Amino acid sequence: MVGPNFRVGKKIGAGNFGFIHLGKDLQNDEDVAIKLEPIKTRSPQLHLEYRFYKSLTNTDGFPRVHYFGPAGKYNALVMDLLGPSLEDLFDLCNRKFTIKTVCQIAIQLLFRMEKVHDKNIIFRDTKPENFLTGRKENQEQNKVYMIDFGLAKEYIDFEGRHIPYREHKSLTGTARYMSINTHLGREQSRRDDLEALGHMFMYFLRGNLPWQGLKADNLKERYQKIGDTKRATPIEELCKGFPEEMAAYLRYSRGLKFDEKPDYNYLRKLFTTIISDGGWVHDDIFDWSELVMSQPSVTQDSSPPKDSQPRRSQGNNAAAAPAAAGGAPAAGAQPTKASARKTETQDYTTCCFWKIKKKK
């Protein structure tokens, strides 16, 4: 048991700092997700993620927290159980999203990121695995939620001042999507969250990014090559064949000053313009909306993409918690001991961690 009324069920994921279990609220028979972090861990971080979630209470697109506290040898965070991640749905749609779907995702995520920034938080770990849809049972399969504040950080200090610009910072985040400035060791701010979103949007449109699959002799060389390729790839080339507004989004994000407040309305308007110019209707019907999911399953996948994550950066002041779907550890996170890739499958139609079999 966790807390007064939460029963711990089957383990459904393993993240950077512990484990994720399916749970049940015995008071109302509601399914929940339970994150467990060993109390004796060298760098307890789950309480910081809890604090970030609490600051976003009653904010649309963020899971509710039902309980935080000790549970035997663990700290436990009990949260809403959600649906599949955007990466899961990307696989379901044969690893290509239509322009309309990407624009509708972008509009929702810009609202989410604006709310996070309004709470003086920068996210620092944009990747498809950290954005989950709501559950079909709640008629929320077309609402995108933002989860996992394991690498988040406050960018406003106790005196109300923006954190200072610094260089020679360790990499924090997911290398495939992180901003160019992050690769250069520069302190992250709001602009970096937005640029990382732009890279993810192009990943969804293209099916891959030019800096994926680069060969290298070691991790340091790999991440250097990823950063070099990002800098060497013109925005026009990255966005070739897609509406000009996609390139405008990246130019704007990369052009922001370190402490500049982004114009979120302008960025959202770029995507509403694409939708209207394309003759579509902004109705939050996505590529996956009409697909019938038969026998969803729970999957634990501990094998990171080769180009995704840098190693841990020390002393980054980030909160940290398990990744929601057992994905790769992000830079800045202290990974748990990982086994070789394995997959456990169990039929469970209400679980947020189901995946279809991936195409390799």
C-alpha positions in Angstrom: 0.0 0.0 0.0 1.0 3.6 -0.6 -0.6 6.3 1.6 -3.9 5.6 3.1 -5.7 4.1 0.1 -3.5 3.3 -2.9 -2.7 -0.3 -3.7 0.4 -0.9 -5.7 0.1 -3.2 -8.7 2.3 -4.5 -11.5 5.5 -2.7 -12.4 4.8 -1.0 -15.8 8.0 1.0 -16.4 11.5 1.8 -15.2 12.8 5.3 -15.4 15.8 7.4 -14.5 15.3 7.3 -10.8 13.1 4.4 -9.9 10.1 2.5 -11.0 6.5 3.1 -12.2 3.7 0.9 -11.1 0.1 0.6 -11.9 -2.0 1.4 -8.9 -5.6 1.5 -7.7 -7.3 4.1 -5.5 -9.4 1.9 -3.2 -11.7 4.8 -2.2 -13.1 5.3 -5.7 -11.7 2.3 -7.7 -9.8 4.7 -10.0 -6.6 3.5 -11.8 -3.5 5.6 -11.0 0.2 5.6 -11.8 2.6 5.3 -8.9 6.3 6.4 -9.2 8.6 4.9 -6.6 12.1 6.2 -5.7 14.3 4.5 -3.2 14.6 6.6 -0.1 18.3 5.8 0.2 19.1 7.0 -3.3 22.1 9.3 -3.3 20.2 12.2 -5.0 16.5 12.1 -3.9 14.6 14.1 -6.5 11.0 13.0 -6.5 10.0 15.6 -4.0 11.1 18.3 -6.4 9.1 16.9 -9.2 6.1 16.8 -6.8 6.6 20.5 -6.0 6.6 21.3 -9.7 3.4 19.3 -10.3 1.7 21.0 -7.3 2.4 24.4 -8.8 0.5 23.3 -11.9 -2.5 22.0 -10.0 -5.8 22.6 -11.9 -3.9 23.6 -15.0 -5.2 22.0 -18.2 -3.0 19.3 -19.7 -1.1 18.3 -16.6 -1.8 15.2 -14.5 -3.2 15.5 -11.0 -1.1 14.4 -8.0 -3.1 12.4 -5.5 -0.4 11.6 -2.9 3.3 12.1 -2.2 5.1 10.6 0.8 7.1 7.6 2.1 6.0 4.0 1.3 8.3 1.6 3.1 11.8 1.9 1.5 10.5 4.3 -1.1 9.2 7.8 -1.7 6.0 7.5 -3.7 4.3 9.9 -6.1 0.7 8.9 -7.1 -0.7 10.6 -10.2 -3.4 10.3 -12.8 -3.0 7.4 -15.2 -2.8 8.6 -18.7 -2.9 7.2 -22.3 -0.1 6.5 -24.8 2.8 8.8 -25.5 3.2 10.7 -28.8 6.1 8.3 -29.6 3.7 5.3 -29.2 1.2 7.0 -31.5 3.9 7.9 -34.0 4.7 4.2 -34.2 1.0 3.5 -34.6 0.8 5.9 -37.5 3.8 4.3 -39.3 6.2 7.0 -38.1 4.8 9.9 -40.0 2.2 12.5 -38.8 0.3 14.7 -41.2 0.8 18.5 -41.2 -2.6 19.0 -39.6 -1.8 16.6 -36.8 1.6 18.2 -36.1 0.0 21.7 -36.1 -2.7 20.7 -33.6 0.0 19.0 -31.4 2.1 22.2 -31.6 -0.8 24.4 -30.6 -1.6 22.3 -27.5 2.1 22.0 -26.5 2.7 25.7 -26.8 -0.2 26.3 -24.3 1.4 23.7 -22.0 4.9 25.2 -22.3 3.6 28.7 -21.7 1.9 27.5 -18.5 5.1 25.9 -17.3 7.1 29.0 -18.0 4.4 31.1 -16.3 5.2 29.1 -13.1 8.9 30.2 -13.5 9.9 26.6 -14.6 11.9 25.5 -17.7 11.2 21.9 -18.8 14.6 21.0 -20.3 13.6 17.5 -21.6 11.4 17.8 -24.6 10.9 14.4 -26.3 7.8 12.5 -27.6 7.8 10.1 -24.6 7.1 13.0 -22.3 3.8 14.0 -23.9 0.9 11.6 -23.3 -2.6 11.7 -24.5 -5.5 11.4 -22.1 -7.4 8.1 -21.7 -10.1 7.0 -24.1 -12.3 6.0 -21.1 -12.3 9.7 -20.1 -12.9 10.9 -23.7 -9.5 12.6 -23.6 -7.6 10.7 -26.2 -7.1 13.9 -28.2 -5.8 16.0 -25.3 -2.0 16.0 -25.0 -0.6 16.1 -21.5 2.9 17.1 -20.4 4.6 14.9 -17.9 8.0 14.1 -16.2 9.6 17.2 -14.7 12.7 15.1 -13.7 15.0 17.6 -15.4 13.0 20.8 -14.8 14.5 23.8 -13.2 13.3 27.2 -11.9 14.6 30.0 -14.0 13.5 32.8 -11.7 15.3 33.1 -8.3 13.9 33.9 -4.9 14.4 37.6 -5.5 12.4 37.5 -8.8 15.5 37.7 -11.0 16.1 35.6 -14.1 18.9 33.1 -13.6 22.2 34.5 -15.1 23.6 33.4 -18.4 26.4 30.9 -18.0 28.6 28.8 -20.3 30.4 25.5 -19.9 27.3 23.8 -18.6 26.9 20.0 -18.8 24.4 18.7 -21.3 20.9 18.3 -19.8 18.1 17.0 -21.9 17.6 14.7 -24.9 20.3 15.2 -27.5 18.0 14.5 -30.5 15.8 17.4 -29.7 17.8 19.8 -27.5 18.7 23.3 -28.7 21.9 24.3 -30.4 22.8 26.5 -27.4 22.4 23.5 -25.1 24.9 21.6 -27.2 27.3 24.6 -26.8 27.1 24.3 -23.0 25.1 27.4 -22.5 22.6 27.8 -19.7 19.1 26.9 -20.8 16.1 29.2 -20.6 12.6 29.5 -22.2 14.0 29.8 -25.7 15.6 26.4 -25.5 12.3 24.7 -24.6 10.7 26.2 -27.6 13.5 25.3 -30.0 13.5 21.7 -28.7 9.7 21.6 -29.5 10.5 22.8 -33.0 13.0 20.0 -33.5 10.4 17.5 -32.3 7.7 18.9 -34.7 10.1 18.4 -37.6 10.8 14.8 -36.4 7.1 14.1 -36.6 6.8 15.6 -40.1 9.9 14.1 -41.6 10.0 10.8 -39.8 13.6 11.4 -38.7 16.1 14.2 -38.3 19.4 14.7 -40.1 21.4 14.2 -37.0 19.9 10.7 -36.2 22.0 7.6 -36.6 25.4 9.2 -36.7 28.3 6.9 -36.1 30.9 7.6 -33.4 33.4 5.8 -31.3 32.1 7.0 -28.0 29.2 8.9 -26.5 31.1 12.2 -26.3 31.9 12.0 -29.9 28.4 11.1 -30.8 26.9 14.1 -29.0 29.5 16.4 -30.5 28.5 15.1 -34.0 24.8 15.6 -33.2 25.4 19.2 -32.2 27.7 19.9 -35.2 25.1 18.5 -37.6 22.4 20.6 -36.1 24.5 23.8 -36.5 25.4 22.8 -40.1 21.9 22.1 -41.2 20.2 25.2 -42.5 16.7 25.8 -41.2 15.4 26.0 -44.8 16.9 22.6 -45.5 15.5 21.0 -42.4 12.0 22.3 -43.2 12.2 21.9 -47.0 8.9 20.6 -48.4 6.8 21.9 -45.5 5.0 25.2 -44.9 7.2 28.3 -44.5 5.7 28.7 -41.0 7.7 25.7 -39.8 10.9 27.5 -40.7 9.6 30.7 -39.2 9.0 29.0 -35.9 12.6 27.7 -35.6 14.1 31.1 -36.8 12.1 32.8 -34.1 13.0 30.4 -31.3 16.7 30.4 -32.2 16.6 34.2 -32.4 15.3 34.8 -28.9 17.6 36.4 -26.3 18.6 34.4 -23.3 16.1 36.1 -20.9 13.5 37.2 -23.4 9.9 36.3 -22.9 8.6 34.4 -26.0 5.5 35.6 -27.9 3.5 32.4 -27.5 0.5 33.8 -29.3 2.6 34.6 -32.3 3.9 31.0 -32.4 0.5 29.5 -32.1 -0.8 31.7 -34.9 1.9 30.2 -37.2 0.3 26.8 -36.8 -3.3 28.0 -37.0 -2.3 29.8 -40.2 -1.0 26.5 -41.7 -4.2 24.8 -40.8 -6.4 27.4 -42.4 -4.2 27.8 -45.5 -4.3 24.0 -45.9 -8.1 24.0 -45.9 -8.3 22.0 -42.7 -10.4 22.5 -39.6 -8.8 22.9 -36.2 -11.0 20.2 -34.6 -8.4 18.2 -32.5 -9.0 15.2 -34.6 -5.6 13.6 -35.1 -4.1 10.9 -37.3 -4.6 8.4 -34.5 -8.2 9.4 -33.7 -9.9 6.9 -35.9 -7.5 4.0 -35.4 -8.9 1.1 -33.4 -6.4 -0.1 -30.7 -6.9 -3.8 -30.0 -5.5 -5.3 -26.9 -3.1 -2.6 -25.8 -0.2 -3.9 -23.7 2.2 -2.8 -21.0 5.8 -2.6 -22.3 9.0 -2.0 -20.5 11.8 -0.9 -22.8 15.1 0.0 -21.3 17.1 0.4 -24.5 17.8 4.1 -25.4 18.0 5.3 -28.9 21.6 5.6 -29.8 21.5 9.3 -30.5 19.1 10.4 -27.8 20.7 11.0 -24.5 23.9 12.4 -23.2 25.4 11.3 -19.9 24.6 12.7 -16.5 25.5 16.3 -15.8 26.5 16.9 -12.2 25.1 19.7 -10.0 22.4 21.0 -12.4 19.8 21.9 -9.7 17.2 19.9 -11.6 14.4 18.0 -10.1 14.4 14.4 -11.3 12.0 11.4 -11.4 11.3 8.2 -13.4 10.6 8.6 -17.1 7.0 7.9 -17.7 7.3 5.1 -20.2 10.5 3.5 -19.2 12.5 5.3 -21.9 16.1 6.2 -22.0 17.6 8.3 -19.2 18.1 11.9 -20.1 21.2 13.9 -19.6 21.2 15.4 -16.1 19.5 12.3 -14.8 21.1 9.6 -12.7 20.1 6.3 -14.4 19.2 3.2 -12.4 21.0 -0.1 -13.3 19.6 -1.1 -16.6 19.3 -4.6 -18.0 19.5 -5.6 -21.6 16.5 -4.7 -23.7 13.5 -6.7 -22.8 9.8 -6.5 -23.3 7.0 -7.6 -20.9 3.5 -7.7 -22.4 0.3 -7.8 -20.4 -3.2 -7.0 -21.7 -4.4 -4.0 -19.8 -6.7 -1.6 -21.6 -6.5 1.2 -19.1 -2.7 1.5 -18.8 -0.8 4.5 -20.1 2.3 2.6 -21.0 1.0 0.3 -23.7 2.9 0.2 -27.0 2.5 -1.5 -30.3 5.4 -3.6 -31.5 8.0 -1.1 -32.8 9.4 -1.3 -36.3 13.2 -1.4 -36.3 
